Amino acid sequence: MSGNQALNTNQAVSLQADLAITERASDWYFTVCAIMTVATMAFMGMSMGQPRGNRLFHYITAGITMVAAIAYFTMGAGLGQVPILAEFMRPYSSQVGAAGTREIFYVRYIDWFVTTPLLLLDLLLTAGLPTATILITILADEVMIVTGLVGALTNSSYKWGYFVFGMLAFLFVFYQVAIVGLPAARALGAQPGSVYLRCGVLTLGVWFLYPIAWGISEGGNVIHPDGEAIFYGILDVIAKPVFGAMLIMGHRNILPADLGLNIRESGPGAGVGTEKRSNGFFGRKHAAGTDGHVANNTTTTTTV
């Protein structure tokens, strides 16, 4: 037999839903897996031209796409999923009329639980935000992901309660990124401010579409899992490889010390001494305050 046999091979591995992905969606998931893999290798390759002390953003971004590649490989194989009784039966729908149970990919949420905090870390470190602000934003993000998963696995109307909790967490993340982060990034200089603005607008714009995708797939059972695969796949490609490329290219002329990061490396390939502001994350003491103003600190010299 030729073609993609992943779904047939793994059919007996786990329970199968009445409404599940087809070979076309499996092909798409494997395509996204390939995109994520190539992006990971590209980001790691780009890091090799940098001193080790300047590779932080390359490593974080490569980690994001690496985890996503594994998740998409799993989904393409029809694994990492569980059948859940759909709350809304739509017997006359050409897309979801067969639904009794719908395939829910919990591995997608494992991916997001790992990668979305790293995306925020990439972004918020670019703004030089204090450690406490970064941590509370990441916590809100984790709440958003966990409530999305619990809602997807709930087959009653209570799933929408989790959806509301997740949206409240998302609004908090939005506030921290847009209202707190942007002035702080601009206070660090024109280059960090420009990179943060471009990457922040892209991230928030794409993230606003995820609740819509959830609402018409795992939530409302409106579109077929194949449509769900395409919708989420496009969003993830934009949110991860495209975001990562924009961020890393934008950081070409920004040193970690410019963001208040104190990263010490020794041996061949280590960075040279640079001037730094202080804050708390990775050795910072204070870079920019949450109100967007640079704090009054003494500038010191450190080895990166």
Number of C-alpha atoms within 10 A of each C-alpha: 4 4 7 15 14 16 18 12 11 13 14 9 11 13 12 19 19 17 24 22 21 14 19 13 21 24 17 18 26 21 17 24 26 16 17 27 20 17 24 25 14 15 24 18 13 15 19 12 11 15 15 19 21 26 21 15 23 25 16 19 26 26 19 25 28 20 19 29 25 18 27 28 20 20 26 27 22 28 22 19 20 19 19 21 19 23 20 16 17 17 12 9 13 10 17 23 16 18 23 18 19 27 26 23 22 18 20 19 20 17 20 22 19 16 21 19 20 18 22 20 20 23 25 26 23 28 32 34 31 23 18 11 16 21 15 14 24 21 15 18 23 20 20 25 24 18 22 25 24 16 24 26 21 19 18 14 12 12 21 18 12 21 23 15 16 24 18 15 21 23 15 17 22 20 13 19 25 16 14 20 31 24 22 28 32 22 21 22 14 11 17 25 19 15 22 30 21 14 22 22 13 16 21 16 12 15 16 14 14 14 16 13 20 19 17 15 25 28 25 19 23 20 17 24 23 20 17 19 23 16 17 18 19 12 17 21 19 16 21 22 24 14 21 26 18 16 22 20 12 17 19 11 11 17 19 25 23 21 25 30 29 26 21 17 16 12 7 8 14 17 20 15 12 15 18 25 27 26 23 17 21 15 13 21 19 24 31 28 22 21 15 21 15 19 17 12 13 9 11 10 12 15 17 23
